[in-house]
Amino acid sequence: MTTVSLMGVLVVGQMYVTIPLMPELAAAWGVRTESAALSTTAFAFAHAAGSLVSGPLATRWGRRTVMVMSVLAMTVVTALLPLVTSLGTGVALRALQGLFAGSFIPMSYAYLHARMAPHRVSLALTVVSACMGATVVIGQAEAQLVASLLGWKWVFWGTVPLLLAGAAVSWRVLLPGERGDAGTTDTGTGTGTSTGSGSGLRSVLGGRMITLYLVIMVGAASLTAAYTGVQLHGPAGMADDGPALLALRASALPALLIAVLLAPALSRLSAPRRAGGALVVTTAAMLAAAGGADSALALGAALFAFMAGFSTLGPALIQSVGARAGAAQTTAIAVYGFTLNVGAGAGAQLAVGFSDFSSLALFLAAALAVATAGVLRAARTT
C-alpha cells in the first residue's frame, strides 16, 4: 500500500504540475496563458484513454508489469518535455505522458482489491485515494516551488530520477501475479471463466454503474476546474503573489489527512451513503467559494472543505464500483479511471470558459448538487 500510494503521488501529480506553470509554458511556447491550459487537458484525456486500455493489457501481462512499464515509458516523455518550443509539440508530449500514466490508477486500485483482505479494502482505498487526491495540491505546490528556485524545466527533469527509482522499487515490492490473472476474475475483458462476457458487460455498464461513473466525472471536473480557476480568476493580485498562491494551495493538505483519520469510522457507513455525504460537503464548499471568491482566506477555507469531501468521495465510489462489478472488477475500475480523467480534462477547459471565479464556482455547485441527488437516491434503493 505504501509503494502504491507514493507512486500514485508521483505519477498522478504530473497531471497538475502545469496549472501553476501556465505563464511559463505560455511564454516558452509563444501563446496566451489560457492556451497553456491545453497541457493539462491533453494529459487528462490521454490519461483517460490509458486507463481504459489498462484492463486488457493487465490480462495479458499482469498488473505489476503494466504499472512498471508504463512508468518507464512516462519517464522518457517527461525528460523530453522541457525541450519543446511550441504549443502543438508540448501538448502532444503531455498527451503521451498522460497516456502512459493512465494505467496506474486503475491498476493500483485493482491490485489493492485483489491483494488486500476484505476488511482492510476500505481503509486501503481511502489512503491511496487520498494520496492521489493530494496530488492536486502537492503537484501544484511542488511545481510552483521548484520553478521559483530552479526554473520550470526542472519540474520535469527533477521528476525523471524519481520515476526511475519508483519503477525499480515497484517491480521489487509489488507481487507479480500470473499473466491473465485479471482475466480469470474479470470477465469484462472477455477472457474470464466465472461468468459470460455478456454478464460481465452488464456488470460494467449497468444503469447504477453509469451513475457512479458520471458522479466521479463531475467530481473530478469540479476539482480541476476549481484549481485552474484559482490560477486564472483568483482574488485580485494573487496571480502575481507566489507565496500567497502556495499557501492557498497547501491549505487543503490537512483535509486529506483528516479524511484518512476518519476513514475507519466512516467505513461503518455504506459506500453509497459515504459518497452522498461527501457530495453534500463538496457542494456546500463550492457555494462558499462562490461567495468568498474575492477573499484568499474564505477561498482557502472553501477549498479545504472541498478537498475533505472529495477525499471521501473517491474511495466510496471505487468501493461501490468494485462491489457492484463482481467478476468484472478490473474492467469496471478501468472505466472508472477513464471517466475520472475525462472529467479532469474537461474541468481544465471549463475554467477557461468563465470570466470570474464566482460564476465558475456556482456552476460547479449546481453540477455537484445534481450528482448528490443521484447518489442519495441510489443509496435509498440499495
C-alpha positions as a LaTeX table, in Angstrom:
\begin{tabular}{lrrr}
\hline
Residue & $x$ (\AA) & $y$ (\AA) & $z$ (\AA) \\
\hline
Met1 & 0.00 & 0.00 & 0.00 \\
Thr2 & 2.85 & 2.40 & 0.80 \\
Thr3 & 4.53 & 1.83 & $-2.56$ \\
Val4 & 1.28 & 2.29 & $-4.47$ \\
Ser5 & 0.48 & 5.46 & $-2.52$ \\
Leu6 & 3.87 & 7.11 & $-3.08$ \\
Met7 & 3.98 & 6.17 & $-6.73$ \\
Gly8 & 0.44 & 7.46 & $-7.13$ \\
Val9 & 1.53 & 10.86 & $-5.82$ \\
Leu10 & 4.46 & 10.92 & $-8.22$ \\
Val11 & 2.67 & 9.69 & $-11.35$ \\
Val12 & $-0.73$ & 11.31 & $-10.99$ \\
Gly13 & 0.84 & 14.54 & $-9.73$ \\
Gln14 & 2.20 & 15.17 & $-13.21$ \\
Met15 & $-1.33$ & 15.96 & $-14.36$ \\
Tyr16 & $-1.49$ & 19.05 & $-12.17$ \\
Val17 & 2.06 & 20.44 & $-12.31$ \\
Thr18 & 1.24 & 22.51 & $-15.39$ \\
Ile19 & $-1.53$ & 24.51 & $-13.67$ \\
Pro20 & 0.86 & 26.88 & $-11.84$ \\
Leu21 & 3.29 & 26.71 & $-14.78$ \\
Met22 & 0.80 & 28.12 & $-17.30$ \\
Pro23 & 2.50 & 31.55 & $-17.50$ \\
Glu24 & 5.94 & 29.97 & $-18.02$ \\
Leu25 & 4.68 & 27.43 & $-20.56$ \\
Ala26 & 2.81 & 30.15 & $-22.44$ \\
Ala27 & 5.99 & 32.22 & $-22.68$ \\
Ala28 & 8.08 & 29.22 & $-23.78$ \\
Trp29 & 5.53 & 28.19 & $-26.40$ \\
Gly30 & 4.65 & 31.69 & $-27.57$ \\
Val31 & 0.92 & 31.52 & $-26.74$ \\
Arg32 & $-1.59$ & 33.12 & $-24.37$ \\
Thr33 & $-1.73$ & 31.87 & $-20.78$ \\
Glu34 & $-5.23$ & 30.44 & $-21.28$ \\
Ser35 & $-3.97$ & 28.34 & $-24.19$ \\
Ala36 & $-1.43$ & 26.67 & $-21.93$ \\
Ala37 & $-4.35$ & 25.04 & $-20.08$ \\
Leu38 & $-4.44$ & 22.61 & $-23.01$ \\
Ser39 & $-1.38$ & 20.94 & $-21.49$ \\
Thr40 & $-3.49$ & 19.81 & $-18.53$ \\
Thr41 & $-6.43$ & 18.83 & $-20.71$ \\
Ala42 & $-4.25$ & 16.78 & $-23.07$ \\
Phe43 & $-2.71$ & 14.87 & $-20.17$ \\
Ala44 & $-6.09$ & 14.16 & $-18.60$ \\
Phe45 & $-7.84$ & 12.98 & $-21.79$ \\
Ala46 & $-4.91$ & 10.75 & $-22.76$ \\
His47 & $-4.77$ & 9.55 & $-19.16$ \\
Ala48 & $-8.40$ & 8.51 & $-19.58$ \\
Ala49 & $-7.55$ & 6.50 & $-22.69$ \\
Gly50 & $-4.67$ & 4.83 & $-20.88$ \\
Ser51 & $-6.99$ & 3.90 & $-18.02$ \\
Leu52 & $-9.44$ & 2.28 & $-20.42$ \\
Val53 & $-6.88$ & 0.03 & $-22.12$ \\
Ser54 & $-5.12$ & $-0.95$ & $-18.90$ \\
Gly55 & $-7.56$ & $-3.80$ & $-18.17$ \\
Pro56 & $-6.85$ & $-5.78$ & $-21.37$ \\
Leu57 & $-3.12$ & $-5.08$ & $-21.01$ \\
Ala58 & $-3.16$ & $-6.40$ & $-17.45$ \\
Thr59 & $-4.98$ & $-9.52$ & $-18.60$ \\
Arg60 & $-2.12$ & $-10.30$ & $-20.97$ \\
Trp61 & 0.90 & $-9.14$ & $-19.00$ \\
Gly62 & $-0.20$ & $-8.80$ & $-15.34$ \\
Arg63 & $-0.86$ & $-5.71$ & $-13.26$ \\
Arg64 & 2.68 & $-5.21$ & $-11.97$ \\
Thr65 & 4.23 & $-5.37$ & $-15.44$ \\
Val66 & 1.74 & $-2.87$ & $-16.87$ \\
Met67 & 2.27 & $-0.45$ & $-13.97$ \\
Val68 & 6.07 & $-0.55$ & $-14.12$ \\
Met69 & 6.47 & $-0.45$ & $-17.91$ \\
Ser70 & 4.05 & 2.47 & $-18.21$ \\
Val71 & 6.05 & 4.42 & $-15.63$ \\
Leu72 & 9.29 & 3.76 & $-17.54$ \\
Ala73 & 7.73 & 4.98 & $-20.79$ \\
Met74 & 6.38 & 8.03 & $-18.98$ \\
Thr75 & 9.90 & 8.78 & $-17.75$ \\
Val76 & 11.23 & 9.17 & $-21.29$ \\
Val77 & 8.47 & 11.58 & $-22.30$ \\
Thr78 & 8.88 & 13.60 & $-19.10$ \\
Ala79 & 12.56 & 14.11 & $-19.88$ \\
Leu80 & 11.73 & 15.49 & $-23.34$ \\
Leu81 & 9.04 & 17.96 & $-22.28$ \\
Pro82 & 11.29 & 20.88 & $-21.28$ \\
Leu83 & 12.97 & 20.80 & $-24.71$ \\
Val84 & 9.92 & 21.70 & $-26.82$ \\
Thr85 & 9.22 & 25.24 & $-28.01$ \\
Ser86 & 5.70 & 25.07 & $-29.48$ \\
Leu87 & 2.21 & 24.52 & $-28.16$ \\
Gly88 & 1.48 & 21.66 & $-30.57$ \\
Thr89 & 4.55 & 19.63 & $-29.63$ \\
Gly90 & 4.13 & 20.40 & $-25.95$ \\
Val91 & 0.51 & 19.27 & $-25.95$ \\
Ala92 & 1.42 & 16.12 & $-27.90$ \\
Leu93 & 4.10 & 15.17 & $-25.37$ \\
Arg94 & 1.77 & 15.92 & $-22.48$ \\
Ala95 & $-0.76$ & 13.61 & $-24.11$ \\
Leu96 & 1.84 & 10.83 & $-24.32$ \\
Gln97 & 2.82 & 11.46 & $-20.72$ \\
Gly98 & $-0.81$ & 11.11 & $-19.69$ \\
Leu99 & $-1.34$ & 8.01 & $-21.83$ \\
Phe100 & 1.50 & 6.15 & $-20.13$ \\
Ala101 & 0.44 & 7.40 & $-16.70$ \\
Gly102 & $-3.13$ & 6.26 & $-17.35$ \\
Ser103 & $-2.59$ & 2.65 & $-16.37$ \\
Phe104 & $-1.50$ & 3.47 & $-12.86$ \\
Ile105 & $-4.74$ & 4.50 & $-11.12$ \\
Pro106 & $-6.99$ & 1.61 & $-12.23$ \\
Met107 & $-4.23$ & $-0.97$ & $-11.88$ \\
Ser108 & $-3.34$ & 0.22 & $-8.38$ \\
Tyr109 & $-6.97$ & 0.06 & $-7.27$ \\
Ala110 & $-7.41$ & $-3.36$ & $-8.89$ \\
Tyr111 & $-4.18$ & $-4.53$ & $-7.23$ \\
Leu112 & $-5.46$ & $-3.47$ & $-3.81$ \\
His113 & $-8.82$ & $-5.14$ & $-4.38$ \\
Ala114 & $-7.02$ & $-8.36$ & $-5.31$ \\
Arg115 & $-4.32$ & $-8.35$ & $-2.63$ \\
Met116 & $-5.86$ & $-6.72$ & 0.46 \\
Ala117 & $-8.02$ & $-8.55$ & 2.98 \\
Pro118 & $-11.71$ & $-7.60$ & 2.51 \\
His119 & $-11.95$ & $-5.86$ & 5.90 \\
Arg120 & $-8.96$ & $-3.64$ & 5.01 \\
Val121 & $-10.02$ & $-2.67$ & 1.49 \\
Ser122 & $-11.98$ & 0.43 & 2.54 \\
Leu123 & $-9.08$ & 1.87 & 4.54 \\
Ala124 & $-6.54$ & 0.99 & 1.85 \\
Leu125 & $-8.62$ & 2.64 & $-0.85$ \\
Thr126 & $-9.06$ & 5.74 & 1.30 \\
Val127 & $-5.33$ & 6.06 & 1.94 \\
Val128 & $-4.36$ & 5.56 & $-1.70$ \\
Ser129 & $-7.19$ & 7.73 & $-2.98$ \\
Ala130 & $-6.29$ & 10.47 & $-0.50$ \\
Cys131 & $-2.67$ & 10.35 & $-1.64$ \\
Met132 & $-3.70$ & 10.58 & $-5.29$ \\
Gly133 & $-6.19$ & 13.29 & $-4.44$ \\
Ala134 & $-3.40$ & 15.13 & $-2.66$ \\
Thr135 & $-1.57$ & 15.35 & $-5.98$ \\
Val136 & $-3.93$ & 18.16 & $-6.95$ \\
Val137 & $-2.32$ & 20.20 & $-4.20$ \\
Ile138 & 1.12 & 18.58 & $-3.97$ \\
Gly139 & 1.68 & 18.67 & $-7.73$ \\
Gln140 & 0.85 & 22.37 & $-7.94$ \\
Ala141 & 2.80 & 23.33 & $-4.81$ \\
Glu142 & 5.85 & 21.31 & $-5.85$ \\
Ala143 & 5.82 & 22.79 & $-9.35$ \\
Gln144 & 5.49 & 26.33 & $-8.07$ \\
Leu145 & 8.28 & 25.87 & $-5.52$ \\
Val146 & 10.72 & 24.13 & $-7.88$ \\
Ala147 & 10.06 & 26.63 & $-10.65$ \\
Ser148 & 10.76 & 29.55 & $-8.33$ \\
Leu149 & 14.06 & 28.03 & $-7.20$ \\
Leu150 & 15.44 & 26.22 & $-10.26$ \\
Gly151 & 13.24 & 27.19 & $-13.19$ \\
Trp152 & 10.18 & 25.48 & $-14.66$ \\
Lys153 & 12.15 & 22.95 & $-16.71$ \\
Trp154 & 13.38 & 21.26 & $-13.54$ \\
Val155 & 9.80 & 20.49 & $-12.54$ \\
Phe156 & 10.02 & 17.79 & $-15.23$ \\
Trp157 & 13.73 & 16.95 & $-15.21$ \\
Gly158 & 13.71 & 16.60 & $-11.43$ \\
Thr159 & 10.90 & 14.06 & $-11.71$ \\
Val160 & 12.83 & 11.75 & $-14.05$ \\
Pro161 & 15.12 & 10.09 & $-11.45$ \\
Leu162 & 12.20 & 9.75 & $-9.05$ \\
Leu163 & 10.15 & 7.92 & $-11.67$ \\
Leu164 & 13.07 & 5.59 & $-12.43$ \\
Ala165 & 13.59 & 4.83 & $-8.76$ \\
Gly166 & 9.86 & 4.32 & $-8.24$ \\
Ala167 & 9.64 & 1.87 & $-11.14$ \\
Ala168 & 12.53 & $-0.16$ & $-9.71$ \\
Val169 & 11.02 & $-0.26$ & $-6.22$ \\
Ser170 & 7.57 & $-1.16$ & $-7.58$ \\
Trp171 & 8.98 & $-4.08$ & $-9.57$ \\
Arg172 & 10.70 & $-5.41$ & $-6.48$ \\
Val173 & 7.95 & $-4.81$ & $-3.90$ \\
Leu174 & 4.66 & $-5.47$ & $-5.71$ \\
Leu175 & 3.55 & $-9.10$ & $-6.02$ \\
Pro176 & 3.72 & $-10.24$ & $-9.65$ \\
Gly177 & 0.65 & $-12.40$ & $-10.11$ \\
Glu178 & 0.23 & $-14.59$ & $-13.16$ \\
Arg179 & $-0.39$ & $-13.39$ & $-16.69$ \\
Gly180 & $-4.09$ & $-13.31$ & $-17.28$ \\
Asp181 & $-4.90$ & $-13.03$ & $-13.58$ \\
Ala182 & $-7.10$ & $-10.05$ & $-14.34$ \\
Gly183 & $-8.92$ & $-12.08$ & $-16.89$ \\
Thr184 & $-9.60$ & $-15.06$ & $-14.65$ \\
Thr185 & $-11.56$ & $-12.89$ & $-12.27$ \\
Asp186 & $-12.69$ & $-10.23$ & $-14.72$ \\
Thr187 & $-14.96$ & $-11.44$ & $-17.44$ \\
Gly188 & $-15.39$ & $-7.91$ & $-18.68$ \\
Thr189 & $-12.17$ & $-8.47$ & $-20.59$ \\
Gly190 & $-13.69$ & $-11.40$ & $-22.38$ \\
Thr191 & $-11.28$ & $-13.99$ & $-21.01$ \\
Gly192 & $-12.79$ & $-14.88$ & $-17.66$ \\
Thr193 & $-14.41$ & $-18.12$ & $-16.76$ \\
Ser194 & $-16.74$ & $-17.32$ & $-13.89$ \\
Thr195 & $-19.47$ & $-15.64$ & $-15.94$ \\
Gly196 & $-20.24$ & $-14.98$ & $-19.58$ \\
Ser197 & $-18.95$ & $-11.92$ & $-21.43$ \\
Gly198 & $-22.48$ & $-10.56$ & $-21.74$ \\
Ser199 & $-22.94$ & $-10.74$ & $-17.98$ \\
Gly200 & $-19.57$ & $-9.06$ & $-17.47$ \\
Leu201 & $-20.52$ & $-6.25$ & $-19.83$ \\
Arg202 & $-23.80$ & $-5.72$ & $-17.99$ \\
Ser203 & $-21.90$ & $-5.58$ & $-14.70$ \\
Val204 & $-19.60$ & $-2.87$ & $-16.06$ \\
Leu205 & $-22.18$ & $-0.78$ & $-17.95$ \\
Gly206 & $-25.37$ & $-1.29$ & $-15.93$ \\
Gly207 & $-27.55$ & 1.68 & $-15.04$ \\
Arg208 & $-26.25$ & 2.09 & $-11.50$ \\
Met209 & $-22.65$ & 1.77 & $-12.68$ \\
Ile210 & $-23.19$ & 4.53 & $-15.23$ \\
Thr211 & $-24.41$ & 6.75 & $-12.40$ \\
Leu212 & $-21.22$ & 6.12 & $-10.44$ \\
Tyr213 & $-19.06$ & 6.89 & $-13.48$ \\
Leu214 & $-20.92$ & 10.14 & $-14.11$ \\
Val215 & $-20.59$ & 11.18 & $-10.48$ \\
Ile216 & $-16.81$ & 10.79 & $-10.43$ \\
Met217 & $-16.65$ & 12.62 & $-13.75$ \\
Val218 & $-18.47$ & 15.58 & $-12.20$ \\
Gly219 & $-16.33$ & 15.44 & $-9.06$ \\
Ala220 & $-13.03$ & 15.33 & $-10.96$ \\
Ala221 & $-14.13$ & 18.09 & $-13.33$ \\
Ser222 & $-15.05$ & 20.28 & $-10.36$ \\
Leu223 & $-11.70$ & 19.65 & $-8.71$ \\
Thr224 & $-9.60$ & 20.56 & $-11.75$ \\
Ala225 & $-11.85$ & 23.46 & $-12.72$ \\
Ala226 & $-11.67$ & 24.95 & $-9.22$ \\
Tyr227 & $-7.88$ & 24.98 & $-9.05$ \\
Thr228 & $-7.47$ & 26.10 & $-12.66$ \\
Gly229 & $-9.99$ & 28.83 & $-11.88$ \\
Val230 & $-7.92$ & 29.97 & $-8.89$ \\
Gln231 & $-4.89$ & 30.33 & $-11.17$ \\
Leu232 & $-6.84$ & 32.25 & $-13.84$ \\
His233 & $-9.52$ & 34.11 & $-11.88$ \\
Gly234 & $-8.43$ & 34.09 & $-8.23$ \\
Pro235 & $-8.53$ & 37.04 & $-5.83$ \\
Ala236 & $-7.14$ & 40.29 & $-7.22$ \\
Gly237 & $-3.35$ & 40.39 & $-7.20$ \\
Met238 & $-2.94$ & 36.76 & $-6.13$ \\
Ala239 & $-1.81$ & 35.51 & $-9.55$ \\
Asp240 & 1.38 & 37.54 & $-9.12$ \\
Asp241 & 1.85 & 36.67 & $-5.45$ \\
Gly242 & 3.75 & 33.38 & $-5.39$ \\
Pro243 & 3.78 & 32.83 & $-1.60$ \\
Ala244 & 0.06 & 33.60 & $-1.32$ \\
Leu245 & $-0.80$ & 31.13 & $-4.08$ \\
Leu246 & 1.43 & 28.50 & $-2.50$ \\
Ala247 & $-0.26$ & 28.97 & 0.87 \\
Leu248 & $-3.70$ & 28.79 & $-0.73$ \\
Arg249 & $-2.86$ & 25.51 & $-2.45$ \\
Ala250 & $-1.18$ & 23.99 & 0.61 \\
Ser251 & $-4.11$ & 24.90 & 2.88 \\
Ala252 & $-6.07$ & 21.93 & 1.54 \\
Leu253 & $-3.47$ & 19.32 & 2.51 \\
Pro254 & $-4.64$ & 18.86 & 6.15 \\
Ala255 & $-8.08$ & 17.96 & 4.79 \\
Leu256 & $-6.59$ & 14.89 & 3.14 \\
Leu257 & $-5.04$ & 13.76 & 6.42 \\
Ile258 & $-8.37$ & 14.25 & 8.20 \\
Ala259 & $-10.08$ & 12.09 & 5.58 \\
Val260 & $-7.61$ & 9.26 & 6.24 \\
Leu261 & $-8.01$ & 9.54 & 10.02 \\
Leu262 & $-11.79$ & 9.45 & 9.73 \\
Ala263 & $-11.78$ & 6.51 & 7.31 \\
Pro264 & $-12.14$ & 3.73 & 9.95 \\
Ala265 & $-15.20$ & 5.43 & 11.47 \\
Leu266 & $-16.76$ & 6.31 & 8.12 \\
Ser267 & $-16.27$ & 2.76 & 6.84 \\
Arg268 & $-19.15$ & 1.71 & 9.11 \\
Leu269 & $-21.48$ & 3.51 & 6.71 \\
Ser270 & $-22.34$ & 2.01 & 3.34 \\
Ala271 & $-20.29$ & 3.24 & 0.42 \\
Pro272 & $-23.28$ & 4.97 & $-1.30$ \\
Arg273 & $-24.11$ & 6.87 & 1.90 \\
Arg274 & $-20.48$ & 7.96 & 2.33 \\
Ala275 & $-20.47$ & 9.15 & $-1.28$ \\
Gly276 & $-23.70$ & 11.08 & $-0.77$ \\
Gly277 & $-22.41$ & 12.77 & 2.36 \\
Ala278 & $-19.15$ & 13.66 & 0.65 \\
Leu279 & $-21.01$ & 15.24 & $-2.24$ \\
Val280 & $-23.08$ & 17.35 & 0.16 \\
Val281 & $-19.81$ & 18.68 & 1.61 \\
Thr282 & $-18.29$ & 19.44 & $-1.81$ \\
Thr283 & $-21.47$ & 21.19 & $-2.97$ \\
Ala284 & $-21.55$ & 23.38 & 0.14 \\
Ala285 & $-17.85$ & 24.12 & $-0.31$ \\
Met286 & $-18.36$ & 25.36 & $-3.86$ \\
Leu287 & $-21.23$ & 27.58 & $-2.74$ \\
Ala288 & $-18.95$ & 29.03 & $-0.06$ \\
Ala289 & $-16.20$ & 29.51 & $-2.64$ \\
Ala290 & $-18.61$ & 31.44 & $-4.88$ \\
Gly291 & $-19.46$ & 33.78 & $-2.00$ \\
Gly292 & $-15.84$ & 34.25 & $-0.91$ \\
Ala293 & $-14.13$ & 34.38 & $-4.28$ \\
Asp294 & $-12.50$ & 37.75 & $-3.56$ \\
Ser295 & $-11.03$ & 36.68 & $-0.22$ \\
Ala296 & $-7.98$ & 34.43 & $-0.07$ \\
Leu297 & $-8.93$ & 33.32 & 3.46 \\
Ala298 & $-12.52$ & 32.43 & 2.55 \\
Leu299 & $-11.40$ & 30.72 & $-0.64$ \\
Gly300 & $-8.80$ & 28.71 & 1.25 \\
Ala301 & $-11.40$ & 27.53 & 3.77 \\
Ala302 & $-13.76$ & 26.53 & 0.95 \\
Leu303 & $-11.06$ & 24.58 & $-0.88$ \\
Phe304 & $-10.16$ & 22.87 & 2.41 \\
Ala305 & $-13.76$ & 21.68 & 2.80 \\
Phe306 & $-13.94$ & 20.67 & $-0.85$ \\
Met307 & $-10.82$ & 18.51 & $-0.60$ \\
Ala308 & $-12.13$ & 16.88 & 2.59 \\
Gly309 & $-15.30$ & 15.90 & 0.77 \\
Phe310 & $-13.57$ & 14.80 & $-2.41$ \\
Ser311 & $-11.09$ & 12.65 & $-0.45$ \\
Thr312 & $-14.03$ & 10.72 & 0.99 \\
Leu313 & $-15.98$ & 10.62 & $-2.27$ \\
Gly314 & $-13.30$ & 8.83 & $-4.30$ \\
Pro315 & $-12.84$ & 5.76 & $-2.07$ \\
Ala316 & $-16.60$ & 5.38 & $-1.59$ \\
Leu317 & $-17.21$ & 5.37 & $-5.34$ \\
Ile318 & $-14.34$ & 2.98 & $-6.01$ \\
Gln319 & $-15.63$ & 0.57 & $-3.38$ \\
Ser320 & $-19.13$ & 0.79 & $-4.88$ \\
Val321 & $-17.79$ & 0.14 & $-8.36$ \\
Gly322 & $-15.71$ & $-2.82$ & $-7.21$ \\
Ala323 & $-18.58$ & $-4.37$ & $-5.24$ \\
Arg324 & $-21.19$ & $-3.98$ & $-7.99$ \\
Ala325 & $-18.93$ & $-5.15$ & $-10.82$ \\
Gly326 & $-18.36$ & $-8.57$ & $-9.29$ \\
Ala327 & $-16.14$ & $-10.67$ & $-11.57$ \\
Ala328 & $-15.75$ & $-7.73$ & $-13.99$ \\
Gln329 & $-13.98$ & $-5.68$ & $-11.34$ \\
Thr330 & $-10.78$ & $-4.82$ & $-13.21$ \\
Thr331 & $-12.63$ & $-3.63$ & $-16.30$ \\
Ala332 & $-15.10$ & $-1.62$ & $-14.20$ \\
Ile333 & $-12.27$ & 0.14 & $-12.35$ \\
Ala334 & $-10.59$ & 0.87 & $-15.69$ \\
Val335 & $-13.81$ & 2.51 & $-16.91$ \\
Tyr336 & $-13.96$ & 4.41 & $-13.62$ \\
Gly337 & $-10.44$ & 5.71 & $-14.26$ \\
Phe338 & $-11.45$ & 6.67 & $-17.79$ \\
Thr339 & $-14.41$ & 8.76 & $-16.67$ \\
Leu340 & $-12.45$ & 10.33 & $-13.83$ \\
Asn341 & $-9.80$ & 11.60 & $-16.20$ \\
Val342 & $-12.29$ & 12.74 & $-18.84$ \\
Gly343 & $-13.78$ & 14.87 & $-16.08$ \\
Ala344 & $-10.38$ & 16.19 & $-15.03$ \\
Gly345 & $-9.54$ & 17.17 & $-18.61$ \\
Ala346 & $-12.89$ & 18.83 & $-19.18$ \\
Gly347 & $-12.55$ & 20.75 & $-15.92$ \\
Ala348 & $-9.36$ & 22.49 & $-17.05$ \\
Gln349 & $-11.12$ & 23.82 & $-20.15$ \\
Leu350 & $-14.30$ & 24.60 & $-18.24$ \\
Ala351 & $-12.43$ & 27.10 & $-16.08$ \\
Val352 & $-11.18$ & 28.91 & $-19.19$ \\
Gly353 & $-14.77$ & 29.45 & $-20.31$ \\
Phe354 & $-15.65$ & 31.63 & $-17.29$ \\
Ser355 & $-14.54$ & 35.21 & $-16.73$ \\
Asp356 & $-14.68$ & 35.14 & $-12.92$ \\
Phe357 & $-14.34$ & 32.57 & $-10.17$ \\
Ser358 & $-17.75$ & 33.20 & $-8.55$ \\
Ser359 & $-19.65$ & 32.21 & $-11.70$ \\
Leu360 & $-17.47$ & 29.13 & $-12.13$ \\
Ala361 & $-18.00$ & 28.05 & $-8.51$ \\
Leu362 & $-21.78$ & 28.48 & $-8.78$ \\
Phe363 & $-21.84$ & 26.34 & $-11.91$ \\
Leu364 & $-19.78$ & 23.64 & $-10.19$ \\
Ala365 & $-22.04$ & 23.74 & $-7.13$ \\
Ala366 & $-25.09$ & 23.17 & $-9.33$ \\
Ala367 & $-23.44$ & 20.21 & $-11.08$ \\
Leu368 & $-22.39$ & 18.70 & $-7.75$ \\
Ala369 & $-25.92$ & 19.16 & $-6.37$ \\
Val370 & $-27.33$ & 17.13 & $-9.27$ \\
Ala371 & $-24.72$ & 14.41 & $-8.62$ \\
Thr372 & $-25.63$ & 14.45 & $-4.92$ \\
Ala373 & $-29.29$ & 13.90 & $-5.68$ \\
Gly374 & $-28.45$ & 10.95 & $-7.91$ \\
Val375 & $-26.23$ & 9.25 & $-5.36$ \\
Leu376 & $-28.61$ & 9.80 & $-2.44$ \\
Arg377 & $-31.48$ & 8.39 & $-4.48$ \\
Ala378 & $-29.40$ & 5.32 & $-5.31$ \\
Ala379 & $-28.44$ & 4.94 & $-1.64$ \\
Arg380 & $-32.10$ & 4.82 & $-0.61$ \\
Thr381 & $-32.76$ & 2.00 & $-3.06$ \\
Thr382 & $-29.67$ & $-0.02$ & $-2.17$ \\
\hline
\end{tabular}
